[in-house]
Amino acid sequence: MSEDHIARDRLIIWISVAAVLAAGASRYFQAPSFWLDDAFVAVSLRDPTPASIFAPLSYGQYFPRIYLAVIAELRQLLGYHIWVLRLLPFLFFVVATIVWARLLAKRSGSLLPLAVLSAALLLGCSFWLDESIHLKQYTLDTLAALIPFAIGDDFFENTLAHGKRKSTLMLLAIPCSFSYVYPIALGGRVIGWYIHHGRFRGWRIRPTGAFMLIVAVTIGLGGIWFTDHRFNLRNQAAYMAYWNTSILGQRFEEGIGSGLGLIANFIWGWHHGRLMPLVIAAVAPLQALGIYCVVNRWIKREGGSDAWGSRTLGSLAVLAGAILASGLIALPISAGRLVLFAQIHTQILALEGALFILSSWSARKAALIFLYAAVGIVVVYSTHRYLDFIRTEPIENIRPMLPLINRELADTILVHPCSVAQVESLPEPLPVARVVLDTKRQAPHPGQKAWVLWTNLSDDHCRQWMDVARSSALSWQVIHEGPGRGLALAEF
């Protein structure tokens, strides 16, 4: 393969990276208001103090406190602005996308079909695009979880097998103190390396290196227990109730089919929309072949000097570790923002399967037809998901409604109880004299006109409040409705 072909194949992946980053940047500079989960965190940054950050958070939120403290310092330095609060999450999105792409490019090598598949898989990461500007910690988690896989096997060989530069293992454990899911990624990478190393070079490692890593991870976990988990446990009942359909133990209590359905969602739920069945039919066989290929190479001791090394074994360990964590510590594993760190590993398995076809079954016409058809399906699906993201407005964005509020018509706004945090998290006040956040205690006077602002009607109690408000109003004029938001002018 000539260097020109290699550069062309890598260019395909970097074009995809540019498209993903452009979409995220466009959303960042639009500066929509915070969606509900982000708003819950943003209100804690209104007037932050160390005592308020390193304590149970408003609305029972889980958020790494060290990360929150850093964002709070930015807020104190630059002011309470949407772009300030989202700055670090967006920067982590940018860096993580680049590292993500580099890993896919490394596994694709100089093979054009793999490069196209990698580019398409990255472009179609709609959950990742959704999180590009969200205040929650998921872009940080994803970047941190990529770090062990960006490091080659030679690092683990030197530190754990030969006992050299053991102190660098402590640096590798630092993210354990500010990321809830990083230990799964680090553990998966180390386990994958050790299984690979043991098969090819023997199972003995230097006890001092392993001991130092265990001590460093233990210190990191102790730190995050002190800053986070001891507070988070107070809200565990609400957390379990909210995520009950995504926790493996609770799903298996409903039946084995329900539990297996959650695991299937964890592996394939990243693909959604009308093309979901087709793209899963294309990707799932590649992933199955990928698992077969990796296990077969390990059994036969093949590829021991491969520059890619043990990363795919690490991917299998991460996926298995997340499933195990769901059963043991109630980690929600439905495909989505909480387990975004795992999505790349499902993609790596698909690349392994495609590589297996090209290296072992290239003479079989049927296998090649399937591979090219699968790549084509993923390209079509991912392009559709990307364009859909570009065309879609941010959900629950209050800002487009603000210019429509005319104080001459009414100078009071009733804020839907399910939207209070989103209004409180706005940098600017609502353009009226009276904002009613507690509608139970401050009901409008008879004959009074008021604006009614709402977002997020996903829950039954949120919809019930709307039904009661409409039925109690003498008149109800909808001024604006958008994705997850609305504004009405009502007389009571």
TASUL-V976815 format. One record per pair of residues at least 24 apart in sequence whose ideal C-beta (glycine too) atoms are under 7 Angstrom apart, sorted by the first residue. I is the first residue (numbers start at 1). J is the second residue. Records with the same first field share a line. If there is no record, write none. Layout:
I->J, J
//
This chain:
1->110
5->110
6->110
9->108, 110, 112, 115
10->105, 115
12->115, 116, 119
13->101, 104, 105, 115, 118, 119
14->101
15->119
16->119, 122, 123
17->97, 98, 101, 122
19->123, 386
20->97, 122, 123, 129
21->94, 97
23->129, 386, 389, 390
24->90, 93, 129, 132, 133
27->132, 133, 394
28->86, 90, 133
30->394
31->82, 83
32->394, 397, 399
33->397, 398, 399, 422, 426
34->135, 422, 425
35->395, 396
36->396, 421, 422, 455, 456
37->136
38->134, 135, 136
39->421, 422, 425
40->421
41->135, 136
42->85, 135, 425
43->421, 424, 425
45->71, 72, 75, 80, 85
46->80
48->72, 75
54->227
55->231
56->231, 234
59->421
60->235, 238
62->232
63->137
64->137, 178, 179, 180, 228
65->227, 228
66->177, 178, 227
67->137, 140, 178
80->427
81->427
82->427
85->135
86->133, 135
89->133, 134, 135, 139
90->132, 133
92->139, 140, 143
93->132, 139
95->143
96->139, 142, 143, 146
99->143, 146, 150
100->146, 344
103->146, 149, 150, 344
104->347, 351
106->308
107->308, 348, 351
108->351
111->358
113->354, 358, 371, 372, 375
114->351, 354, 355
116->375, 379
117->350, 351, 354, 375, 378
118->351
120->378, 379, 382
121->347, 350, 378, 382
123->382, 383, 386
124->378, 381, 382, 385, 386
125->343
126->385, 389
127->270, 336, 337, 340
128->340, 343
129->389
131->337, 340
136->337
138->337, 340
140->179
141->179, 180, 181, 182, 340, 341
142->340, 341
144->175, 179, 182
145->181, 182, 185, 341
147->175
148->172, 185, 186, 189
149->189, 311, 314
152->309
153->193, 309, 310
156->190, 193
157->197
159->209
160->205, 206, 209, 210
161->197, 205, 206
162->206
163->206, 208, 209
166->208, 209, 212
169->209, 212, 213, 216
170->212, 216
173->213, 216, 217, 220
174->220
176->217, 220, 221, 224
177->220, 223, 224
178->224
181->341
183->217, 221
184->318, 321, 322, 325
185->318, 341
187->321
188->314, 317, 318, 321
189->314
191->317
192->310, 311, 313, 314, 316, 317
193->310, 314
195->313
196->298, 309, 310, 313
199->298, 301
200->301, 304
240->330
243->332
246->332, 333, 334
247->326, 330, 332
248->323, 326, 327, 333
249->327, 330
262->333, 334
263->323
265->334, 335
266->323, 333, 334, 335, 339
267->346
269->334, 335
270->335, 343, 346
271->381
273->385
275->381, 384
278->377
279->377, 378, 381
282->374, 377, 378
283->350, 374, 378
285->353
286->350, 353, 354, 374
287->346, 349, 350, 353
288->353
289->353, 356, 357
290->349, 350, 352, 353, 356
291->316, 349
293->352, 353, 356
294->352
312->348, 352
315->345, 348, 349
318->342, 345
319->345
393->482, 483
395->483, 484
396->422, 455, 456, 484, 485
397->485
398->422, 426, 455, 485
400->482
401->453, 480, 485, 487
402->431
404->479, 480, 487
405->431, 432, 451
407->431, 432
409->449, 489
410->449, 450, 451, 489
412->436, 444, 448, 450, 451
413->450, 451, 453
414->439, 444, 450, 451, 452
415->453
416->453, 454, 455, 462, 465
417->465
418->456, 459, 462
419->453, 454, 455, 456
422->455
444->492
446->492
448->492
449->489, 491
450->490, 492
451->487, 489
452->488, 490
453->487
454->486
455->484, 485
456->484
//
